[in-house]
Amino acid sequence: MKYIVLLFLSLIMLFSCESKEKKTEKPKVVVNKEPIIKDYGFIFNDFKVIKDTIKSGDNLSLILGKYTLPDSLKTFDAVEKVRDSFNPRKIKIGKPYLLFFNKEKPNELKALVYINNKIEYSVLDFRDSVNVSNKKKPTSLKRRTIAAEIEGSLSETLSKAGVSPGFASKLAKVYEYSIDFFKIQKGDKFSVTINERFIEDSIYVGIENVESTYFEHKGKKIYAFPYKIKSDQKVADYYDENGNGLKSMFLKAPLDYFRISSRFSGRRFHPVQKRWKAHNGTDYAAAHGTPIKATASGVVERAGYTSGNGNYVKIKHNSTYSTQYLHMSKILVRNGERVSQGQIIGKVGSTGLATGPHVCYRFWKNGVQVDPFRLQLPNAEPMNEKDKAKYLTYIEPLKKELDSVMKNKFRE
């Protein structure tokens, strides 16, 4: 019995000690590590970082002048040293920028990153000396072909298909001579092959280019493939599956917004010369600086100045047609340059014999000035047989791809 009592007391003491040890045991402390943030070539954790935007009245000197620069660097000296690589005058209102400060000295500015767009940015680094680097974020292209049927608006349909709704305006531009996009309806179908740009394979930047498109409207099937016939052509024209241009050879006017102030006439009283004479052109009145567009593709035959025409541009479109644009405030093309239909070639002005801002649009057919409003103008100039053969070979796999996607999407 004595041994049993001693064993019982021993067990009580043992469990009592273990209980005390458990009570006095300190809880484990879990330390959450601060996530490492890297961007624009900096580890954000090493700095105090402030994001801001350029406001009205801001300039580089004003921004830098608010803070201390390393090694007693003066604001004026810093601005002068960056001029060769970063033009301080090009900063724009609304653009974001980042300020990187010394954590130990929160007012000491170590670097400034000016963000021009999603991809391009400039780093003004003041740490060792003044260094500027203009950089681009690494991007990649992803190619895909989609097909969809119109449900609601074109923008809504594109959005449901995972394409930027802003692409609707570009698609409408492709078919502007073939389809009235205000009249597209439920049941119309389309397919497009596009290349989209991404930052780090995940951040969407936008559509880089269109390889091919197909639109089915009220039973009418229209293919469109961008193609450059000339090597020096800046903007591609769109052609169908047979090599026919989708747009008219000439735009209706060289301006988007205008008022016709004087028409083509065999007898008109000249407002400057104060006498009756022929007016071999059409005057489009518009605000000073309004963009003037080439009404058709061609080569700049002459870009210059005369006392009567003021600043002017003359474009040769082919062996039959030429156009001329007078009284410009500014010429934006040069002699011998190939221009595309709709390309901005100058700005409205009142140079030469002009009483107010306008563009006098002149039109030649077979070397004779004529009234374009009285002509049955052709569609875009057809390809020659050599170009057409190359074009048809080029679009063959693109067309097959569109047809295949449409067939798979809309199996009957």
ABEGO torsion letter per residue (X at the ends): XAAAAAAAAAAAAAAAAAAAAAAABBBBBBBBBBBBBBBGGBBAAABBBBBBBBBBGBBAAAAAAABBBBGGBBAAAAAAAAAAABBAAABBBGBBBBBBBBAABAABBABBBBBABAABBBBBBAAABBBBBBBBBBBBBBBBBBBBBBBEBAAAAAAAAGBBAAAAAAAAAAAAAABBAAABBBGBBBBBBBBBBBBGGABBAEBABBABBBBBBGGBBBBBBBBBABAABABBBBBBAAGBBABBABBABABABBBBABBBBABBBBAAAGBBBBBABBBBBBBBGBBBBBABBEBBABBBBBAAAEBBBBBBABAABBBBBBGBABBABBBGBBBBBGBBAEBBBABEBBABBBBBBBBBBGGBBBBAAABBBBBBBBBBAAAAAAAAAAAAAAAAAAAAAAAAABBX
